[in-house]
Amino acid sequence: MSVETETATYPVTPRNRVRRMHERASYDREAVHAVLDAAMLCHVAYVIDGQPYATPTLFWRKGDTLYWHGSSASRMLRHLKAGTPACLTVAHLDGLVLARSGFNHSANYRSAMCFGTARLVEDPEEKNEAMRDVIDRFYPQRSALLRPITPQEAKATTIIAMPIDEAVAKVRAKGVGDDEEDFALPIWAGVIPVTTVLGAVEPCHRLVPGIDRPETLSLFPEGGRLDDSLLTGQRLYDGG
């Protein structure tokens, strides 16, 4: 069953129900999408002949469907071609949590786990649109500035789509969780925040003279947070 209509939450099933630290879990669509949309790298897990694999890859979300792409020679993509159960996960590390005991050390994080049946995108129009989307999702309006993709490049690229059947977000965003009696101990404890920060642009040394950085790339300011930029890009991609 794929989620075709906009319900408030994804269905809770034995497959996606969080059993440990269940208070950190959310099946809310917006909560899951917020974790997904703040990332561009995921891991896709699947099984081939009884052997589990987890492959890192770039991905993007369009409504309730996740897409990723790769080489037509990829073992993962060849396996998923016929349609197979898959699990896509994303995680953000937001802080290092140092407690007064080793047991209570932790991390602040945001994560999402999505389940569905992955399929090969074979319709030429859908595939061409997806090959534009993988650019415009992250770099708004950029595909219109690029040279057209060649037939050989299109042939060498495989696109996979996975409607989200079930999903869950899990978040820890709090301070130290020491035992009450440990707060009196003379030991430093606290949270060290972690973020991915954008650096200064490094233009290609072979740029044609007079070519300036497009205004649309102001979405990625030096010193800005990558997850904030990606969330803004998703809103633009959604037409918001």
Steps between C-alpha positions, in 0.01 A plus 500: 500500500648838405387825656321671214304760696616758748419347837639654817707195588650192343345172610660337805582135439729238657755600236535868594380508862776625734529275803790662687485868599158510334442850638757627248308356207259678269297357213385847398551565130640848554746375763628225269523733202689761702776248575511376140497846345792624710725238338628400158684181599319187614564129541282248317484151650386189313578129476655311208500121522483510877786750536406842643646816343479867597598742224562876547353712222353843422121513515209742481133505593205588279179481698487155658750348257875478553737490203865414463725435203825338402692314235314242292781260593425530872422170673246674723315659211498182293351316797234762566407510133229236537355664812606387843447595866745766612569718802637852461651677802631848574674625815628837620742536791404817693698477822739303718349438843755448778360377829650422842495128427594304193157339493323835458719639222287550191453709187239740373379393158220495245433184304243359262434146380279440197368170365362423157540306178763650274443494126692594189378819330453380141261758352723732291309815598511416871869415475586825320306695762681317779839580346404867506358471850822362649661833404214742565412346836837604641591790270178684406456574127850376418401231249383772258853643498673173415569334169243227421578150622623276217329173401808311618488671839131418532566138408776476760270636774240299687230666708327320786172611658360378831157609623511530880273232644604542863740738671611627838711790625699473821651807666704574811534874565570556868776539756680261731291216639695410812369301794376736773770401749776563241426872465693563822821344361792738419507395133449727199195414291325671212415504131738581214281611204584358158407659166614475138601851396546621140845627405621762255424434134789362292427589133628267230836626375382455140190720515433698183591866569205712613300213647368591845348276762122475438279687746309178567808360674464765771307217662843377615658792690846469647461419870141382456370161610469236232179355644335845496599547136363160404171563678462831317581325173230241562242773561596661168489161328152440644394838362470665840 
